[in-house]
Protein backbone atom coordinates (compact mmCIF):
# COMPACT_ATOMS: atom_id res chain seq x y z
CA UNK A 1 0.00 0.00 0.00
CA UNK A 2 2.67 2.49 0.98
CA UNK A 3 4.30 2.36 -2.48
CA UNK A 4 1.27 3.87 -4.21
CA UNK A 5 0.90 6.53 -1.52
CA UNK A 6 4.57 7.50 -1.83
CA UNK A 7 3.89 9.29 -5.14
CA UNK A 8 1.32 11.60 -3.55
CA UNK A 9 2.49 15.21 -3.28
CA UNK A 10 0.85 18.41 -2.03
CA UNK A 11 -1.86 19.68 -4.33
CA UNK A 12 -2.92 16.28 -5.68
CA UNK A 13 -6.63 15.44 -5.35
CA UNK A 14 -7.54 12.07 -3.83
CA UNK A 15 -10.46 10.08 -2.43
CA UNK A 16 -10.51 7.76 0.58
CA UNK A 17 -11.72 4.33 -0.65
CA UNK A 18 -13.57 3.57 2.59
CA UNK A 19 -15.15 7.01 3.04
CA UNK A 20 -16.60 8.25 -0.28
CA UNK A 21 -18.87 10.54 1.76
CA UNK A 22 -15.77 12.61 2.65
CA UNK A 23 -15.64 13.79 -0.97
CA UNK A 24 -12.46 14.73 -2.81
CA UNK A 25 -9.50 15.83 -0.75
CA UNK A 26 -6.34 17.78 -1.46
CA UNK A 27 -3.01 16.43 -0.22
CA UNK A 28 -1.45 18.90 2.20
CA UNK A 29 1.66 16.86 3.09
CA UNK A 30 3.12 13.37 2.87
CA UNK A 31 5.90 12.89 5.42
CA UNK A 32 7.22 9.47 6.46
CA UNK A 33 3.96 7.75 5.52
CA UNK A 34 1.75 10.21 7.40
CA UNK A 35 -0.50 11.81 4.81
CA UNK A 36 -2.45 14.94 5.65
CA UNK A 37 -5.48 15.50 3.43
CA UNK A 38 -8.04 18.29 3.49
CA UNK A 39 -11.31 16.59 2.48
CA UNK A 40 -14.27 18.65 1.26
CA UNK A 41 -16.76 17.13 3.72
CA UNK A 42 -14.52 15.85 6.55
CA UNK A 43 -11.94 18.61 6.87
CA UNK A 44 -8.28 17.94 7.65
CA UNK A 45 -7.46 14.27 8.27
CA UNK A 46 -4.05 12.70 8.98
CA UNK A 47 -3.83 9.15 7.61
CA UNK A 48 -1.36 6.31 8.11
CA UNK A 49 -0.28 5.46 4.56
CA UNK A 50 0.52 1.88 5.58
CA UNK A 51 -3.15 1.28 6.44
CA UNK A 52 -4.98 2.85 3.50
CA UNK A 53 -4.25 3.42 -0.18
CA UNK A 54 -5.81 6.65 -1.37
CA UNK A 55 -7.33 6.85 -4.84
CA UNK A 56 -5.74 9.49 -7.07
CA UNK A 57 -8.38 11.71 -8.72
CA UNK A 58 -6.18 14.43 -10.21
CA UNK A 59 -2.50 15.35 -10.14
CA UNK A 60 -1.53 18.96 -9.52
CA UNK A 61 -0.34 21.06 -12.43
KAURMO-V164120 format. One record per pair of residues at least 6 apart in sequence whose ideal C-beta (glycine too) atoms are under 7 Angstrom apart, sorted by the first residue. I is the first residue (numbers start at 1). J is the second residue. D is the distance in whole Angstrom. If there is no record, write none. Layout:
BEGIN
[[I;J;D] [I;J;D]]
END
This chain:
BEGIN
[[1;49;7] [1;50;6] [1;52;7] [1;53;4] [2;33;6] [2;49;5] [2;50;5] [4;53;5] [5;35;6] [5;49;4] [5;53;6] [5;54;6] [8;14;7] [8;27;5] [8;30;5] [8;35;6] [8;54;7] [9;27;6] [9;30;7] [9;60;7] [10;27;5] [10;28;6] [10;29;6] [11;26;7] [11;27;6] [11;60;3] [12;27;5] [12;56;6] [12;58;7] [12;59;5] [12;60;5] [13;24;5] [13;26;6] [13;57;4] [13;58;4] [14;25;6] [14;27;6] [14;37;6] [14;54;4] [14;55;6] [14;56;6] [14;57;6] [15;24;6] [15;54;7] [15;55;5] [15;57;6] [16;22;5] [16;52;7] [16;54;6] [17;53;7] [17;55;6] [18;52;7] [21;41;6] [22;39;4] [22;41;5] [22;42;4] [23;39;6] [23;40;3] [23;41;4] [24;40;6] [24;57;6] [25;37;4] [25;38;6] [25;39;4] [25;40;7] [26;37;7] [26;38;5] [27;35;7] [27;37;6] [28;36;4] [28;37;6] [28;38;6] [29;36;5] [33;48;7] [33;49;4] [33;50;6] [34;46;6] [34;48;7] [34;49;7] [35;47;5] [35;49;5] [35;54;7] [36;44;6] [36;46;5] [37;45;5] [37;47;7] [38;44;5] [39;45;6]]
END
